[in-house]
Each structure stands twice: as structure tokens, then as C-alpha cells.
Amino acid sequence: MRVDEQSRSPDEQAHIAALVDVAKKMIAGELGPIAGARKILELQYDVGDSENDVFLPFVGIWSEADTLVVGDRSLFADEYLERVDREYADYDERLRPSIGDCCRALLDVFEPRLT
């Protein structure tokens, strides 16, 4: 066992497991690229390697999708929501062909860290 593996807390291990799970669900098509990127970035600072370059594609997705409504939709007009929903679906569909490679790169880094 490497030293860095010995120093991982149970919480960090749980976050790594959650990160790996999200990436696998994205590859399987069970979780879309935008929703998955948001989940990955929610976990980024809890896995002990937040500055790893494998997170950069997900940061880019988050940045491009930050205006898309997620959460309390009651605050927005129906017309706006319809337009944003179309934009979300279009962007999500454009991401699908390349998101698998991003997820596999993430898995290459973090899956071996599961003990």
C-alpha cells in the first residue's frame, strides 16, 4: 500500500467511490454530461487531488452550462424555461460523444485509489 493510500480518511475514500460511480454512470449513459459534470465538481475538493487536470473538461462543461436552470424552476417564466430546456438538451447531446473519454481519464486516476 502506498503512503498516500494509508493517509486517506474513510470520508475521502467514500468521496472517491462516489466520483468513480458518477463517471461510470456517465459512460453507461445513465447520467447526462451536464448533470454528471456538476456532480463530479461537487466532489472535486473532497477526493484529495482537486488540482488534477482530469477535472478540467468538467469545469469547462460547468462553465458553459452555468446559465442553464437546475433546481427551483418556479422562479422562472415558462417561455424562458422552454428556451433553456432546449439549450440544455442541445448542449447535453453535443457533449455525449466525447464525455466517455473524459470519464475514462478520471477513472484512470481515481479508480486505482479505491481500497
C-alpha positions in Angstrom: 0.0 0.0 0.0 1.4 3.5 -0.9 1.7 6.2 1.7 -1.0 8.3 0.2 -3.4 5.4 0.3 -2.7 4.9 4.0 -3.4 8.6 4.8 -6.9 8.6 3.1 -9.7 9.1 5.5 -12.9 7.0 5.3 -14.7 10.1 4.1 -12.2 10.7 1.3 -12.5 7.1 0.2 -16.3 7.4 0.1 -16.0 10.6 -2.0 -13.6 8.8 -4.4 -16.1 5.9 -4.6 -18.9 8.4 -5.4 -16.7 10.1 -8.0 -16.0 6.8 -9.7 -19.7 5.8 -9.6 -20.7 9.1 -11.3 -18.1 8.6 -14.1 -19.2 5.0 -14.7 -22.9 6.2 -14.8 -22.0 8.8 -17.4 -20.1 6.3 -19.5 -23.1 4.0 -19.3 -25.5 6.8 -20.4 -27.3 6.6 -17.0 -26.3 10.2 -16.2 -26.0 13.0 -18.7 -22.9 15.0 -19.2 -24.1 18.3 -17.7 -25.7 16.7 -14.6 -22.7 14.4 -14.2 -20.1 17.2 -14.6 -21.9 19.1 -11.8 -21.8 16.1 -9.5 -18.1 15.5 -10.3 -17.3 19.1 -9.5 -19.3 18.9 -6.2 -16.9 16.0 -5.2 -13.7 17.5 -6.7 -12.4 19.1 -3.4 -13.3 16.0 -1.3 -11.1 13.5 -3.1 -7.6 14.7 -2.2 -6.5 15.7 -5.7 -8.6 18.7 -6.6 -6.0 20.3 -8.9 -5.7 17.2 -11.1 -6.1 18.1 -14.8 -8.7 15.4 -15.3 -11.2 17.8 -13.8 -10.6 20.5 -16.5 -13.2 19.2 -19.1 -15.8 19.1 -16.3 -15.0 22.6 -15.3 -15.5 23.6 -18.9 -18.9 21.9 -19.1 -19.9 23.6 -15.8 -18.8 26.9 -17.1 -20.7 26.6 -20.4 -23.8 25.3 -18.6 -23.9 27.7 -15.6 -26.8 29.7 -17.0 -29.0 26.6 -17.5 -31.7 26.3 -14.9 -31.3 23.5 -12.4 -33.2 23.5 -9.2 -36.2 25.7 -8.3 -37.9 26.3 -11.6 -40.8 28.1 -10.1 -38.8 31.3 -10.1 -38.7 31.5 -13.9 -41.2 32.2 -16.7 -42.4 29.3 -18.8 -41.1 30.7 -22.0 -37.7 31.2 -20.6 -37.7 27.6 -19.2 -38.7 26.2 -22.6 -35.8 28.0 -24.3 -33.3 27.0 -21.6 -34.5 23.4 -21.6 -33.9 23.3 -25.4 -30.4 24.7 -24.9 -29.7 22.2 -22.1 -30.8 19.3 -24.3 -28.8 20.5 -27.3 -25.6 21.1 -25.3 -26.0 17.8 -23.4 -26.4 15.9 -26.7 -23.3 17.6 -28.2 -21.3 16.5 -25.2 -22.3 12.8 -25.3 -19.8 11.6 -27.9 -16.7 13.0 -26.1 -17.7 12.7 -22.4 -16.8 9.0 -22.2 -13.1 9.8 -22.9 -13.2 12.4 -20.1 -14.8 10.0 -17.7 -12.3 7.2 -18.6 -9.4 9.6 -17.9 -10.9 10.4 -14.5 -11.4 6.7 -13.8 -7.7 6.0 -14.7 -6.7 8.4 -12.0 -9.2 7.7 -9.2 -10.4 4.1 -9.6 -6.9 2.7 -8.6 -7.2 4.7 -5.3 -10.2 2.7 -4.1 -9.1 0.3 -1.4 
